[in-house]
Amino acid sequence: MDITVPIIPGIMPIMGYDSIRRIATLSQLTIPESILSDLEPIKHDDDAVRKYGTIKVSLLLWNPYLEALC
């Protein structure tokens, strides 16, 4: 089966521990050990995992801009 539509890369939010592990496996991607160790204590709390993901991606996206201002 050929893909006939454009694929637009983006940022996918972390919705839960199990889902991010499943997506990584299906995509053959490796989750950084630092993120896995951060998620380990909260892996059974999807709300906490979502909040962690929101904060993590915000820091990754904004840090270069904030550093440029200093």
Rosetta silent file (secondary structure, phi, psi, omega in degrees, C-alpha in Angstrom):
SEQUENCE: MDITVPIIPGIMPIMGYDSIRRIATLSQLTIPESILSDLEPIKHDDDAVRKYGTIKVSLLLWNPYLEALC
SCORE:     score description
SCORE:     0.000 S_00000001
   1 L     0.000  126.163  178.631    0.000    0.000    0.000 S_00000001
   2 L   -93.615  144.191  175.266    1.443    3.361   -1.040 S_00000001
   3 L   -83.412  125.738 -174.936    0.897    6.529    0.949 S_00000001
   4 L  -113.829   10.259  178.075   -0.787    9.053   -1.331 S_00000001
   5 L  -122.644  155.371  178.515   -1.121   12.016    1.012 S_00000001
   6 L   -66.898  144.379  174.931    1.544   14.348    2.358 S_00000001
   7 L  -104.672  120.827 -178.156    3.024   13.475    5.727 S_00000001
   8 L  -109.286  114.632 -179.922    3.510   16.556    7.872 S_00000001
   9 L   -67.283  149.292  178.869    5.807   16.063   10.862 S_00000001
  10 L  -156.559 -169.417  179.329    4.658   17.498   14.133 S_00000001
  11 L  -107.695  123.122  179.960    4.818   17.160   17.858 S_00000001
  12 L  -100.447  124.530 -179.189    2.681   14.453   19.383 S_00000001
  13 L   -69.978  151.166  174.474    1.722   15.001   23.006 S_00000001
  14 L   -79.290  116.045 -178.185    2.339   12.300   25.583 S_00000001
  15 L   -97.939  -21.756  179.826   -1.145   11.082   26.522 S_00000001
  16 L  -176.187  158.361 -176.828   -0.156    8.211   28.783 S_00000001
  17 H   -62.520  -49.265 -178.636    2.780    6.007   29.682 S_00000001
  18 H   -62.501  -39.665 -177.816    1.489    2.892   27.922 S_00000001
  19 H   -68.311  -38.858  179.881    0.565    4.806   24.779 S_00000001
  20 H   -68.882  -35.045  176.473    3.960    6.495   24.452 S_00000001
  21 H   -66.364  -42.654 -179.800    5.717    3.150   24.902 S_00000001
  22 H   -63.966  -45.574 -179.966    3.448    1.545   22.267 S_00000001
  23 H   -62.538  -41.385  178.461    3.982    4.392   19.795 S_00000001
  24 H   -62.333  -41.809  179.274    7.755    4.223   20.297 S_00000001
  25 H   -64.742  -47.900 -179.289    7.722    0.482   19.654 S_00000001
  26 H   -63.712  -34.751 -178.286    5.562    0.773   16.527 S_00000001
  27 H   -87.425   -3.688 -176.705    7.686    3.645   15.219 S_00000001
  28 L    56.457   43.223  177.871   10.935    1.877   16.111 S_00000001
  29 L  -108.719  155.719  177.477   11.998    4.907   18.143 S_00000001
  30 L  -108.315  127.297  175.483   13.947    4.989   21.382 S_00000001
  31 L   -81.946  129.359  179.809   12.673    7.073   24.274 S_00000001
  32 L   -55.618  141.581 -178.263   15.605    8.783   26.017 S_00000001
  33 H   -58.360  -35.037  179.601   16.510    7.156   29.329 S_00000001
  34 H   -62.572  -37.303  178.289   16.153   10.489   31.131 S_00000001
  35 H   -71.768  -42.929  178.203   12.501   10.704   30.067 S_00000001
  36 H   -59.953  -40.981 -179.718   11.813    7.080   31.000 S_00000001
  37 H   -70.425  -32.666  174.528   13.296    7.619   34.454 S_00000001
  38 H   -65.753  -38.449 -176.359   11.220   10.797   34.891 S_00000001
  39 H   -79.038  -24.095 -174.941    8.062    8.909   33.899 S_00000001
  40 H   -50.809  -49.867 -177.223    8.704    5.799   36.010 S_00000001
  41 H   -70.400  -16.931 -177.206    7.292    7.175   39.309 S_00000001
  42 H  -115.508   10.714 -171.100    4.174    8.588   37.597 S_00000001
  43 L   -61.907  -18.890  179.556    3.547    5.939   34.925 S_00000001
  44 L   -96.555    5.067 -179.056    0.224    4.857   36.486 S_00000001
  45 L  -121.027   92.692 -175.154   -1.148    8.429   36.603 S_00000001
  46 H   -59.105  -34.490  178.799   -2.101    9.504   33.068 S_00000001
  47 H   -64.007  -44.147  178.464   -2.897   13.051   34.200 S_00000001
  48 H   -65.524  -37.670  178.698    0.578   13.444   35.711 S_00000001
  49 H   -64.965  -42.765  177.710    2.152   11.920   32.570 S_00000001
  50 H   -62.383  -43.178  178.837    0.260   14.409   30.360 S_00000001
  51 H   -62.834  -42.801  177.453    1.370   17.312   32.564 S_00000001
  52 H   -58.600  -47.105 -179.051    4.969   16.082   32.428 S_00000001
  53 H   -60.906  -40.241  178.922    4.772   15.857   28.631 S_00000001
  54 H   -63.929  -44.951  179.619    3.371   19.374   28.353 S_00000001
  55 H   -66.316  -44.271 -177.465    6.115   20.814   30.547 S_00000001
  56 H   -61.483  -47.588 -178.324    8.874   18.811   28.822 S_00000001
  57 H   -68.754  -34.853  177.185    7.895   19.848   25.296 S_00000001
  58 H   -61.744  -44.625  178.809    7.426   23.466   26.399 S_00000001
  59 H   -64.627  -42.335 -179.494   10.954   23.537   27.799 S_00000001
  60 H   -63.748  -37.722 -178.175   12.417   21.872   24.701 S_00000001
  61 H   -79.273  -37.400 -172.848   10.708   24.350   22.384 S_00000001
  62 H   -91.807  -25.280 -176.825   11.206   27.537   24.386 S_00000001
  63 H   -54.145  -44.203  179.205   14.679   27.106   25.903 S_00000001
  64 H   -59.765  -37.417  179.455   16.552   28.118   22.722 S_00000001
  65 H   -70.633  -42.039  179.498   14.522   31.338   22.526 S_00000001
  66 H   -65.677  -39.915  178.632   14.923   32.100   26.215 S_00000001
  67 H   -65.660  -33.947  179.549   18.672   31.462   26.061 S_00000001
  68 H   -67.676  -26.463  179.633   18.966   33.797   23.082 S_00000001
  69 H   -78.463  -21.444 -176.442   17.424   36.589   25.144 S_00000001
  70 L   -88.813    0.000    0.000   19.974   36.262   27.952 S_00000001
